[in-house]
């Protein structure tokens, strides 16, 4: 996905990218706050499926991104909006 394209909110990688940019975080900042490497965040955002992401990782990303884990993992519930 090109940087100027809208993320695909039907996928975990797209929702992670959407929430991260909504919060104004770089991949490095998100990784540091979630206890993950920049490479892990970058790889996750560029993986078309998001398969294989651990539940604990999704929960920690959701906490840092201030979104519901069910939205981040499955797209369930309201989409986060900028304030």
TAGIRA-V643423 format. One record per pair of residues at least 6 apart in sequence whose C-alpha atoms are under 7 Angstrom apart, sorted by the first residue. I is the first residue (numbers start at 1). J is the second residue. Records with the same first field share a line. If there is no record, write none. Layout:
I=J + J
//
This chain:
7=14 + 17 + 18
8=14
9=15
10=75
11=49
12=50 + 72 + 73 + 74
13=44 + 45 + 46 + 47 + 48 + 50
14=45
15=72
16=45 + 72
17=45
19=65
20=65
22=82
23=65
27=38 + 41 + 42
28=38
31=37 + 38 + 41
33=64
34=60 + 61 + 64
44=50
58=69 + 73
59=69
62=68 + 69 + 72
67=80
70=76
71=77
//
